[in-house]
């Protein structure tokens, strides 16, 4: 799809063109959909390169119903996406894997040789990793070539994967599988680059999803939802953090800063909105100090 904006900061495009495939009895056919602020126009590609009108459908939204999801925050520069910048690294990874497999196929086992081995006419030398060489002649000599070491190929693969991890801000242990006795703090430090990149996309994609929900409200006839710009997307917390540290931090925020207790429930890792709603419906149980105070008050007042 290609969308065209009057200004790069505009929320909605002037029009957009989508290219799609359609299957007909005569075979696949390329179709184009042209979107504007009132309708969707269906156009068919002909053999001579021209376009023919098929039909149009009115949506009457008042805006072109296309929402863009920007990979980066900067709209002025070219945004090639996530995959294209690492295609060259992926090619090197594929080639290194191919060399490793070739070396493992032809050189990983020790090649045997024999000098002075008498063979019958037309007989092939019995050379192979599963063959045993023997000779009745005392002049026959046997030996073997060293196997090709594969450690160099493996090191090249690991180096390419480390480069890929650095470019994509992916934790190295996620690609190499080298995870040994790492604490929660060490995991958080290793994933800090990934979390920063995820945070950038949450900011950009969150705005786009809010725009999508407003557009859905408009098409559903909910004008209040269309005009409401206060909605926010709340993403699930995926950071690697110690539960004890999180509880301790928010506990101090409640006691020292006066933050409401229920406001901290949704901040706990793994807690969903369903959990928060179920907790809110549960009766409040007084703490031990409160129970003791009630008991002492009743004991001091015989009338009660």
N, C-alpha and C positions, 0 to 999 in steps of 0.2 A: 504494500500500500504506500502511496505517496500522498501526503497532505500539504496543502499550500495555504500559507498564512499571509495576511496583509502586513502584519508586523510579527516578529519572532516572539514577542511577549504576549501576543493575543491568546486568550483562553481557548477559542474555537477557531478552526480553519475556515477559510472561505469556501473551499471545496476539497474533495479528496477522491482519489481514483484507486480502486482495488482490482487487482488482476487475479483471476481464478480459473480453474478448469471445470468444464462441464462435460458429462458423458451423454452422447446422443447415439441413436441407432447407427449412424455412419462413422462413429468413432469419437475420440476426445475433441473438444472444441474450446478455444480460449474465449472467456467472457470477461468483460470489464463492467464494474459497477461505479458509477459516478454519483457521489453524494454532494448535495448542497443543503441549504437551510430549509428546504420544503419537501424534496423528493429524493428517491433513489432511482437512477436511470440504468437500465441493463442494456449493454452494447455487446454485439458479437463481432469477433474478428474474422474477416473474410480471407480467402486465399491470396488475394492481391494486396493485402496489407491494410485495406480500408475497414471501417467500422460500420456496422448496420444496427439500427435501432430495433430493439426487441420489445421492451415494455418499460413502464416506469410505475413506481408506487409512491404515493404521498405519505410522508410521516408528519408533516406540519409541526415540527418541533420548534421552528424559529431559529435554530442553530444547526450547523452541520454536526451530526451526531458521531463525532470521531474524537477520541481522547488519546493523547500521546503519552507514552511512558518513556521518559528520558533516562538513559543509563547514567549520565553524568549531569551535574548541576549546571555546567556551562553550556548554554545553547549557542554561543557564538562559534565554537570550534566543532570540528567534525567528530562525531561519536560513532566509531566503527563497531561498537558492541563489545561483548565479552569474549567471543570466540576468535574473531579475526586477529587480534594482537598476538595470540599464542599459536597460530597455525604453523609458523616457522619452527617453533619449539616442538610442536607435535610431530612435524616431519622428521626432525632430528631424533626424536624418541622412537619413531617407527623404524628409522634406518638403523639405530643402535640395537634395537630388538632383533631386527633381521640379521645383523652381523652376529649377535649372540647365538641365535638359533642355527646359523650356518656353521659356526665354530663348534657348537655342541653336536651337530650332526656328523661332521667330517673329521673333527680333530679331538673330541673329548676323550675318546678311547685310545689306548696305546696301539700304534701300528706295528705289526710284527714283520720281520723280514727273514729270509732264508737264502743262503748262498750255497750253491752246489747241490740243490735239491733236484733229484731226478724225477721227471714227470713223463708220463706216457704221452704219445702223440695226440694232440687235441684236448688234453686234460688241462683244466684251468687250475691255477695255483690255489691251494686251499687256505686263502688268507681271509680273515674276518674275525670280529670280536668274539664269535662263538665257535671258533675252529681251533683244533689242536694240531700243531705241526710235528711231524716225526719223519725220520729218515733212517734207512739201514746203512747208509754210507758213513764211515767215520770222518770223511772229509767235509761233511756238511756243517755249515756254521749257522747259528741262529742268533737273533737279536731283536731289538724293538726300538722304535722311536718314542721319545717322550710325548706325553699327551699335551695338547694345547691348553694352557691355563685360561680359565674363563673369568678369573677375578678382574682382569682389566676391563672386559666388556661390562661386567656388573658395576664397576666403579663409574664407568662412563654413563650408564643408565641412571645411577643414583645422582650423578652430577647434573644431568639434564632435568631430572625430577626436582632437584633443589632449585634450579633456575626457574622452572615452571612455578614452583611454590612461591618464589620471590616475586615474580611478575604478577601472579594472580592473587597475591596476599593470602595464600592458603597455608594453614599450618603444615610444616614439613612432615609431622608424624601422620597426617591424614593421607599423604601420598606414599611415604616410605614404610609406614607401619612400624616405625621404631619408637615404641612407647614403653618405657621402663620406669616404674616407680616414680611417677611424676605427681607432685602435690597439686592441690587445687590452684594455688598461686602460680605454680610453674605452667599449668595448663592455660590459665588466664593470660599469662604473659605470651605464651606461644600463639594464642588465638587473638591477640590484640589487633594485629593487622587485619585479620578477617572481619572482626567485629567493627572496626572503623569503616571498612568497605561496605559491610552490611548496613551500618548506620546511614551512610550516604544514600544508599538505595532506598532505605526505609523513608527517609525524608522526601526523596523525589517521587517514589512510587505511592507514598501515602497521599500526597496531593492529587495524584492522578486517580487513585481509587475514590477519594472524596468527590472528585469531579464526575466519576462514573456513577456514583450513587445519586448525585444531584440530577444527572441526566436521566437515570431510571425513574426518579420521582416525577420529572417533567413528562416523560412519555407515559407514565401511569396516571397522569392527571393530578398529581399531588403538588400543587403550587407552593404549599408551605414548605415541603421538603426541597423543592427547587430553589426557593429563595433563602433557605437556611444555609449559611456558610460557616457555621460554628462547629460542625461535626469534625471529629478527628479520628484517625485510624490509630488504634492501639495495637502494637505488634507484640507477639509472644516473646518473652525474654529467653534468649538462647545462649546467653553468656555462661561460661563455666565459673561458678562462684560457690564458695562454701556456704551451706545453708546456715550454719552456726554464725558466720560472719554477717550474713544478711539479717538474720533475726536480731543479733546484737545491735547492728546499726539502726534498724528501724525501732527497736525497743528504746534506744537512747533518744531517738527523735520524738517518741511519744512522751517519755518522762521529762526530757530536758527542753523540748521545743513546743510541747503542747499539741502535737499532731494527733488527730483523732485515731483511736485504735483501729476502727473499721476501715479507715483510709489506707492502712498498711497491709490489709489482708491480700489485696490484689497484687502487691509488690513481692509476695513470697514466690520463689521459684516453683513451678509446677501447679500453682493454684489457678483454677479456671473461674470464669464468671459464674458457672453453675455452682461451684464450691462456695463462692462468696455469697450468692443468693441463698443457698441452703444454710450457711452459718448465720445469716441475718435473721432467719426464721426460728432459729433455736433459742430457747429461753436463756437469759443471762444468769449464769451461776455466780453467786457472790464469792469473793476470795476468802481465804482462811482467816485473815485479819478481821474482815467484816463480820464473819460468823462468830468469832470470839468476842468482838465488841457487843454483838447482840445478846450473847449469852450472859456476859457480865452485867449488861444493863438490866436484863430481866431479873437476875439474881439480886441486884441492889434495890429493886422496887418490888416489895412483897405483893402490892396490889396487882401487878401485872402477872 
